[in-house]
């Protein structure tokens, strides 16, 4: 059984910087045609100069592979229309983080005053710059995303021309919002299609499955599977592949993030085949994203997989991947 994917895209990708960037960027660049790069570095990407410099580092680390990094800025309510116009040709989206909600997000928003946000969000609407959001409150960990639904509704209602991407959704409530508001879209990760909280902490703690948003209940996973496998046009693949060195994961104060970039296409192929929905995989990993992000340029790339055993490496540099050491059903056999 052969599967060929045209220009697969990862629309939520952490590449980090420096030595970690050198380790993980080639892995995504090899198998994906492009990726939406998250800006939560230290310091965060907030200026044209920082954005262009980071893009250059990514391209250099990608070893001249056919891969397009789609760049984002870390949201600030003080961005002016003039500034956004000056950077628009280099910018794919702007990423909004609630303060302190995930890795390196301390400079995010502490509140959602619509009038404070209006100038920047209106400018983004007029310039057709999408807003990507890590949608969680600081409430009880299992309720954080569901509690954020009212913020999504408020933003979608007040800025109806603003394209809003609910990043790495994990709940039934977020899935329901897709059909309530025309301007809400979503990314879904590989790991949230596969695991629940029970896999993370139901037995021995599994640090390499700990992420934010945390995996939820079986019924939430089923809601995600329904829209991903069913070809819902408003969802797309975003791995949220978030590498941390082994010592930061296997420690007290375990860092949040699941590293899936090198295995994503293999596992997605197995998942869609298992559910007899292989005809929907191309839309999930590329076509929907191209329609949602209508201005992105696509690097041509054909990735062919075969039903052939692949053993996941135990580590990539200092990073432990999901399913380390385990056998997968599909292997990537050709990339053009």
C-alpha positions in Angstrom: 0.0 0.0 0.0 1.5 3.3 -1.1 0.4 6.8 -0.1 1.5 10.0 -1.8 1.0 13.3 -0.1 1.3 16.6 -2.0 3.1 19.4 -0.2 2.3 18.4 3.4 2.2 21.3 5.8 2.7 21.6 9.5 0.7 24.7 10.6 1.9 24.8 14.2 5.6 24.1 14.6 8.2 24.9 17.3 11.7 24.9 16.0 13.3 26.7 19.0 16.7 28.2 18.3 20.5 27.7 18.5 21.6 24.0 19.1 18.0 22.8 19.3 17.1 24.5 16.0 20.0 22.7 14.4 18.7 19.4 15.6 15.0 19.6 14.8 14.7 21.9 11.8 16.1 19.4 9.3 13.6 16.8 10.5 10.6 19.0 9.6 12.3 20.4 6.5 12.9 16.9 5.1 9.2 15.7 5.1 7.1 18.9 5.1 6.9 21.5 2.4 6.3 24.3 4.9 5.5 25.0 8.5 4.0 27.8 10.6 6.8 28.8 13.0 5.8 29.8 16.5 7.4 33.0 17.9 7.7 32.2 21.6 11.5 32.4 21.9 13.5 34.3 24.5 13.2 37.1 23.6 10.0 36.6 21.6 9.8 37.6 17.9 8.3 41.1 18.0 10.1 43.1 15.3 10.8 42.9 11.6 14.5 42.6 12.3 14.0 39.7 14.7 11.6 37.9 12.4 13.9 38.1 9.4 16.9 37.0 11.4 15.0 34.0 12.8 13.8 33.1 9.3 17.4 33.2 8.1 18.5 30.9 10.9 15.8 28.4 10.1 16.6 28.3 6.4 20.3 27.8 7.2 19.5 25.0 9.7 17.2 23.3 7.2 20.2 22.3 5.1 18.8 23.8 1.9 15.9 21.4 1.8 12.7 22.4 0.0 10.9 23.9 3.0 9.2 27.2 3.5 9.0 28.6 7.1 5.9 30.7 7.5 6.8 33.3 10.0 4.7 34.7 12.9 5.0 37.6 15.4 4.3 37.4 19.1 1.1 39.4 19.6 1.3 42.9 21.1 -1.7 45.2 21.3 0.5 48.1 20.3 1.2 47.0 16.7 0.1 49.7 14.4 -1.4 49.4 10.9 1.7 51.1 9.5 4.0 48.6 11.2 2.0 45.6 10.0 1.9 47.0 6.4 5.7 47.3 6.5 6.1 43.6 7.5 3.1 42.0 5.8 5.1 40.5 2.9 7.2 38.5 5.4 4.4 37.7 7.8 1.9 34.8 7.7 0.2 35.3 11.0 0.4 36.7 14.5 0.3 34.4 17.6 -1.5 35.5 20.8 -0.6 33.9 24.1 -2.3 34.5 27.5 0.4 35.5 29.9 2.3 32.6 31.4 0.0 29.9 30.0 2.8 27.9 28.2 6.5 27.9 27.4 8.0 31.4 27.1 4.6 33.2 27.2 5.3 35.5 30.1 5.0 38.5 27.8 1.5 37.5 26.7 -1.8 39.2 27.4 -3.1 39.4 31.0 -6.6 40.3 29.9 -8.9 40.6 26.9 -10.2 44.1 26.9 -11.8 44.4 23.4 -11.2 48.1 23.1 -7.6 47.8 24.0 -7.2 45.1 21.3 -9.3 46.8 18.7 -6.7 49.0 16.9 -4.4 46.1 16.2 -7.1 43.5 15.5 -8.9 45.9 13.2 -5.6 46.5 11.3 -5.0 42.8 11.0 -8.6 42.3 9.7 -8.0 45.0 7.0 -4.6 43.5 6.0 -5.9 39.9 6.1 -3.4 38.8 8.7 -4.7 35.8 10.6 -4.7 35.7 14.4 -3.5 32.4 16.0 -4.4 31.9 19.6 -3.3 29.5 22.4 -6.8 29.4 23.9 -6.5 28.7 27.6 -7.4 30.5 30.8 -5.5 30.1 34.1 -8.3 28.0 35.6 -8.4 24.3 36.6 -6.2 22.6 34.1 -8.9 20.4 32.6 -11.2 23.3 32.1 -8.9 25.9 30.7 -9.7 25.5 27.1 -13.4 25.2 27.6 -13.4 28.4 29.7 -11.6 30.2 26.9 -14.6 29.5 24.5 -16.2 32.8 25.6 -13.1 34.7 24.6 -13.1 33.1 21.1 -16.8 34.0 20.8 -16.1 37.6 21.9 -13.3 38.0 19.4 -15.1 36.3 16.5 -18.2 38.5 17.1 -16.3 41.8 17.5 -14.0 41.2 14.6 -16.0 39.3 12.0 -13.5 39.9 9.2 -10.5 38.6 11.3 -9.5 35.1 10.5 -9.0 33.4 13.9 -7.1 30.1 14.3 -7.9 28.2 17.5 -4.5 26.5 18.0 -4.2 22.8 19.0 -7.8 22.4 20.1 -8.5 19.5 22.5 -12.2 19.8 23.6 -15.7 19.2 22.3 -16.5 22.8 23.1 -13.8 24.1 20.7 -14.9 21.7 18.0 -18.5 23.0 18.3 -17.3 26.6 17.8 -16.1 25.8 14.3 -19.7 25.7 13.1 -20.9 28.6 15.2 -18.6 31.3 13.8 -17.6 31.7 10.2 -14.2 33.2 11.0 -13.0 30.5 13.5 -10.7 27.8 12.3 -8.5 25.3 14.1 -5.3 23.2 14.1 -5.3 19.7 15.6 -2.2 17.9 16.7 -1.2 14.3 16.1 -1.0 13.5 19.8 -4.4 14.9 20.7 -5.9 12.6 18.1 -4.3 9.6 19.9 -4.1 10.1 23.6 -6.2 11.1 26.6 -5.2 12.2 30.1 -5.2 8.5 31.1 -2.2 7.9 28.7 -0.3 10.7 30.4 -1.1 10.1 34.1 -3.4 7.1 34.4 -0.6 4.8 35.3 3.1 5.6 35.5 3.6 9.2 34.6 4.6 9.6 30.9 6.6 12.9 30.8 7.1 12.7 27.0 3.3 12.9 26.6 2.8 15.9 28.9 1.8 19.0 26.9 -0.2 22.1 27.0 -3.1 22.0 26.5 -3.1 18.8 28.4 -4.8 15.8 26.8 -8.4 15.5 27.8 -11.2 12.9 28.0 -12.1 10.1 25.5 -15.1 12.0 24.4 -13.0 15.1 23.5 -10.6 12.9 21.5 -13.6 11.4 19.7 -14.8 14.9 18.7 -11.3 15.8 17.3 -11.2 12.5 15.4 -14.6 13.1 13.9 -13.7 16.5 12.3 -10.1 15.5 11.3 -11.0 12.1 9.8 -14.3 13.5 8.4 -12.6 16.1 6.3 -14.0 19.2 8.0 -12.8 22.1 5.9 -12.0 24.3 8.9 -9.4 22.1 10.5 -5.8 21.4 9.5 -2.8 19.6 10.9 -0.6 21.5 13.2 1.8 19.2 15.1 2.6 21.6 18.0 5.8 19.5 17.9 7.6 21.0 20.9 11.1 19.7 21.5 12.8 19.8 24.9 16.0 18.1 25.9 15.6 14.9 27.8 16.8 16.3 31.1 14.0 19.0 30.9 11.3 16.4 30.3 12.4 13.7 32.7 12.6 16.0 35.7 10.6 17.7 38.4 8.9 20.6 36.7 8.6 18.6 33.5 8.6 20.9 30.4 5.4 20.8 28.4 5.6 19.5 24.8 5.4 16.4 22.7 8.0 15.9 19.9 6.3 14.4 16.9 7.7 16.1 13.8 9.8 13.1 12.6 6.9 10.6 12.9 3.8 12.7 12.1 3.2 11.7 8.5 3.8 8.0 9.3 1.4 7.9 12.2 -1.3 10.0 10.5 -1.2 7.6 7.6 -1.7 4.7 9.9 -4.5 6.5 11.7 -6.5 7.5 8.6 -6.0 4.0 7.1 -7.2 2.4 10.3 -10.5 4.4 10.0 -10.8 3.9 6.3 -10.6 7.6 5.6 -7.3 7.8 3.7 -9.0 10.0 1.0 -9.4 12.7 3.7 -5.7 12.8 4.7 -4.5 15.1 1.9 -7.0 17.8 3.0 -6.0 17.5 6.6 -2.3 17.8 6.0 -2.3 20.4 3.3 -5.3 21.4 1.2 -7.4 22.9 4.1 -4.4 24.9 5.2 -3.8 26.3 1.7 -7.4 27.5 1.6 -7.4 28.9 5.2 -4.1 30.7 4.7 -4.9 31.7 1.2 -1.8 33.9 0.7 0.9 31.3 1.5 3.3 30.2 -1.1 3.7 26.4 -1.4 6.9 24.6 -2.1 6.3 21.6 -4.4 7.0 18.3 -2.5 5.8 14.8 -2.9 6.1 12.5 0.1 5.4 8.8 -0.5 4.8 6.3 2.3 4.6 2.6 2.1 3.1 0.0 4.5 6.5 -1.0 5.8 7.7 -1.3 9.4 9.5 1.8 10.7 11.2 1.7 14.1 11.2 5.1 15.8 14.7 6.2 16.9 15.1 6.3 20.7 16.2 9.9 20.4 17.1 12.7 18.0 20.0 14.4 19.6 18.9 15.3 23.1 15.2 15.0 22.3 13.0 11.9 22.9 10.2 11.5 20.3 6.7 10.2 20.8 6.8 6.4 20.4 10.5 6.2 20.9 11.8 2.7 20.1 8.3 1.5 19.0 7.3 0.0 15.6 5.1 2.0 13.2 3.2 0.5 10.4 4.2 3.1 7.7 7.6 4.3 6.5 8.5 7.3 4.3 10.2 5.8 1.2 10.5 8.7 -1.2 10.5 12.5 -1.2 10.6 14.6 -4.3 
